[in-house]
């Protein structure tokens, strides 16, 4: 059974889904070192107090996995003095732009055929599979950076759930963290206080009717079947985590050992 790590997660006013992944156990009895790897939603709405807290972490690098459309909608991250920002989109700037426009503005008659009858869930599963299959260069770049100098690091996308969630999962796999612990951490993003705040406007005078909320939920839930789809994609295409890391991402044993030296106790 995975050991539970006591939560010291701060409640930031303008940054959703922030947490330190330190303390997570590896299969060989080590633990992720606290204070070296963080995850969150975007930093564009951080308050002055949030910024002061983030600055206190002595971050080296912030990885922003959002695309240009995301940044245009949400705004750029706040500037943290002395912190390197790496913009590494894990989705094409045009990918899904029209879809998200409809999600934000569409009325119930548009959302039913778009998201109903399992279509939202299938879209999410397909997205997780595609990210693992097509973003090998980006994930390899993150692991190389972490192995060289880029810690402490914060990884984020918009919600801190999907793109950042997969990048954190890939990093933890490379460190040898227990699969159960990776899943447990991923599912934390589904908590109400961590979820992405979607601002809607459209046909409905009430942009969040119960039916609309139900239709939208699969897009913002952290569901076990989403992460399992990513793990299954690794198994189906590479035959396992070790082959995925070596053949898919080009992670050498030496690089993997440097990662472990930097990020594990």
C-alpha angles and dihedrals in degrees: 000000000000113000113244114237115216110248119242092168112152120221103234116198099220104020119074129208098012120165145144113241091205118131097038111142125239125216091252096054102265127117137223107261113247116242099029105084127036135171133199149141120275121310098218094104098043114140123224088261091050090050091051090052093048091048089054090062092071091227119192098192140014114201111207110195095182122115128230092268090055093049091047090054100039101026132241121301118269113262115255110198114245094006120122115228117210114193107203112163114209092194131044113262090241096042111113096349093129091043092055091045089057091045091053098042108021124110125226094274090059097041097051096065091037099051109008131103094032097308094121092052092048091050091054093048091049090049093053091049092048093049091055093045101043106029099062093121092054094047090047090052091053093051092047091050093049091049093052112039115313100110139148086045138177120205121198145156125175101297098012089232112092115022094024090039092057093044090052090047092051090049092049091048089054089052092052095245115170112268091229090056092050090052092046092053093046093053091056088075089072094068113118096240091051100049123112115262107234114198110210134188128168146101096333119083085212105049091193109048114162091258093049091048090052092049093049098043097086090059093057102032122101098225127185092226091060095056091040088056088058092049091047090052090055091051095045097048104033105017096240147349097282093053091045091054096045103035100024101040102019093237109165123206088250093054091047091052091050089052091052092048091052100041108029135072 
